[in-house]
Amino acid sequence: MTLRAILAGTGSALPRTRVSNAELAERVDTSDEWIVERTGIRFRHIAEPDETTATLGAAAAKEALAAAGLQPSDIGLIIVATATPDNTFPASATKVQAILGAPDCIAFDVAAVCSGFLYAVSVADSMLRTGAAKHALVIGSETFSRILDWEDRTTCVLFGDGAGAIVLSAEDVADDRGILATRLHAEGKYCDMLYVDGGPSTTGTVGHVRMQGREVFRHAVTNLASVLGEVMADVGLAAEDIDWVVPHQANKRIIDATAKKLGLPADRVVLTVDQHANTSAASVPLALDLAVRDGRIKRGDLVVLEAMGGGFTWGAAVLRI
Ligand code: ACO
C-alpha cells in the first residue's frame, strides 16, 4: 500500500457577467477577428464588485466538497493559489475558510501567478503524504480584471475571472491512483517580462499587468514541453499513455504548439480558453472541473496538468483519477 493524494472532487465558479470579444471591442481598440486569430479567446467572465477572489474560490470549493461527499469540517488544509487576493493580507485562504465555516485548519495562499495551482497541488501533495492533513482543498481563484489596464489592448483582451477547486484526500492505495509526480520551476531573471507594475512594498498601489507577449509565448512553449517531458519520465510513461492533458488556458496557439511538440493529438487536450480566456491560477482547475463534469475525464484516466506564468514560473503534475 502507498499513501497518495487522491482526487476526491472538483468544482468551479464563474462570475455572472460574460463579455464577448465584440462587446469588448466597443470599449477597447480591438476586434473579435484579431483576438480569435491570435489567442482563440471568444468570451471571458468579469467579476462584479460583490464577486471577489475569496467568494468565487469559496463557491468553487463548495462544489468540490459536495462532489467529494465531504463537509467543511473534514478539511485540514486550504491552499488558495492567486495573484489577486481580496486584501494584501490576510490570505484569501482564511477568507475562504470563514465563508465555508470550516473550523481551525491550515490555510494559506500561494503566489506563483498562472502556475499557482500547480505549485499549490505540489505543496498539498507533499503535506498530505507527510500526514499534515487528511483532506485538502486546493483552489485557484482570480479576479484579474481588477489588475488589468483597460487602456492597454495588448493585455486586457487576454484575461478573465473565475475559480476552480479540487479536494485531495490522503489514502493508502494498492493501485496507481492519485498524484504520481509533480515538477516545479522558476527563473526569476525573466521577472520583467510579465509582471504587475505596483505592490505594497514598491509603489503602495495595486498596479497593472505588463507583458512582453512575444517573449512570453516563446518561453511558454519551450518550458511547458520540457516540464511535461520531465513528469512523464518521472512516472515512466510516454505521450501515448496520457488520456487527457489539462493545460493552462492562456492562448490556443501556445496549447496547440506544446501538444504538437509532444506528439499529443488535439482531441486529448481540454480546451476552455475560448470560453474563459486566461484566468491565471484558476484556469487549470476550471478546465479540469469542466472535463470531469461532462464525463470526458473519468476514473482510471491518466491526466497531466501543466502551467506557466509570471516569474517565470512553470510546472506540471501527473495523476491517475
Ligand atoms: N487588438 C488588435 N490589435 C492588437 C491588439 C488587440 N487586442 N493587441 C496588439 N495588437 C496589434 C499590435 O499593436 C501590433 O500592431 P502593429 O503591427 O501595427 O504594431 C500587432 O497587433 C501585432 O502585435 P504583436 O504583439 O506582435 O502580436 P502577437 O502575434 O505577438 O500576439 C499575443 C500578441 C496574443 C499577446 C501573443 O504574443 C501571445 O499570446 N503571447 C503570450 C502571452 C500570454 O499568453 N500571456 C498570458 C500570461 S503568461 C501565460 O499564461 C503563459
Residues whose N, C-alpha, C, O or C-beta is under 5 A from the ligand:
A	BS01	ACO	D29 T30 S31 W34 R38 C114 R153 T154 V157 G213 R214 V216 F217 A220 A250 N251 M308 G309
